């Protein structure tokens, strides 16, 4: 699945079943469910979930907490727009899936 196909799934009532927690977090965020997205990211301890978690706290406006999660994810603090960051994270995670 590429980014365009992933975005298209946002029209569905449920996320695709095989996304994994980090992409599910982004999917939920894309649907406006920050709390659900946060729960999914928090459940995925490790680089991918930590990266989504960082983005979510940045979106929330909690720069200090976001910085912590970026460090855990091994990613620099993002300075791009939130929309651009969402797309960039999704594209990388989708590419890793093959």
C-alpha positions as CSV (number, residue, x, y, z in Angstrom):
1,X,0.0,0.0,0.0
2,X,1.3,3.5,-0.9
3,X,0.5,6.8,0.8
4,X,-2.4,7.6,-1.6
5,X,-4.0,4.2,-1.0
6,X,-3.5,4.7,2.8
7,X,-5.2,8.1,2.6
8,X,-8.1,6.5,0.7
9,X,-8.7,4.0,3.5
10,X,-9.6,7.0,5.8
11,X,-13.0,7.0,4.2
12,X,-13.6,3.5,5.6
13,X,-15.3,3.0,9.0
14,X,-12.4,0.8,10.3
15,X,-8.7,0.8,9.6
16,X,-7.3,-2.0,7.4
17,X,-6.6,-5.0,9.7
18,X,-3.0,-5.5,8.9
19,X,-1.6,-2.0,9.5
20,X,0.1,-2.5,12.8
21,X,-0.2,-0.2,15.8
22,X,1.9,2.8,14.5
23,X,0.1,3.0,11.2
24,X,-3.2,2.5,13.0
25,X,-2.4,5.4,15.2
26,X,-1.8,7.6,12.2
27,X,-5.0,6.3,10.6
28,X,-7.0,7.1,13.7
29,X,-5.4,10.6,13.8
30,X,-6.3,11.0,10.2
31,X,-9.9,10.4,11.1
32,X,-9.7,12.9,14.0
33,X,-9.5,10.4,16.8
34,X,-6.5,11.8,18.7
35,X,-7.3,9.7,21.9
36,X,-7.6,6.5,19.9
37,X,-4.4,7.3,18.0
38,X,-2.5,8.0,21.2
39,X,-3.7,4.7,22.7
40,X,-2.5,2.8,19.6
41,X,0.9,4.6,19.6
42,X,1.4,4.1,23.3
43,X,0.6,0.3,22.9
44,X,3.4,0.0,20.2
45,X,6.6,0.4,22.3
46,X,9.5,0.7,20.0
47,X,10.7,3.0,17.2
48,X,7.6,3.1,15.0
49,X,5.1,3.6,17.8
50,X,7.4,6.1,19.5
51,X,7.7,8.1,16.3
52,X,3.9,8.2,15.9
53,X,3.7,9.1,19.6
54,X,6.1,12.0,19.2
55,X,4.0,13.4,16.3
56,X,0.8,13.1,18.3
57,X,2.3,15.0,21.3
58,X,3.6,17.7,18.9
59,X,0.2,18.0,17.4
60,X,-1.2,18.3,20.9
61,X,1.1,21.2,21.5
62,X,3.2,19.4,24.2
63,X,6.7,20.1,22.8
64,X,8.6,18.7,25.8
65,X,6.8,15.4,25.7
66,X,7.1,15.3,21.9
67,X,10.9,15.8,22.2
68,X,11.1,12.9,24.6
69,X,9.3,10.6,22.2
70,X,11.4,11.8,19.2
71,X,14.5,10.9,21.1
72,X,13.1,7.5,22.0
73,X,12.3,6.9,18.3
74,X,15.7,8.0,17.2
75,X,14.2,10.8,15.1
76,X,14.9,14.5,15.0
77,X,12.2,16.9,16.3
78,X,10.2,17.7,13.2
79,X,9.8,21.3,12.1
80,X,7.6,20.6,9.0
81,X,3.8,21.2,9.1
82,X,1.8,18.6,11.0
83,X,0.2,17.4,7.7
84,X,3.6,17.0,6.1
85,X,5.0,15.1,9.1
86,X,1.9,12.8,9.2
87,X,2.5,12.0,5.5
88,X,6.2,11.5,5.9
89,X,5.8,9.1,8.8
90,X,3.1,7.2,7.0
91,X,5.1,6.9,3.8
92,X,8.2,5.5,5.7
93,X,6.1,3.0,7.7
94,X,4.2,1.9,4.6
95,X,7.5,1.5,2.7
96,X,8.9,-0.7,5.5
97,X,6.0,-3.0,5.1
98,X,7.0,-3.6,1.5
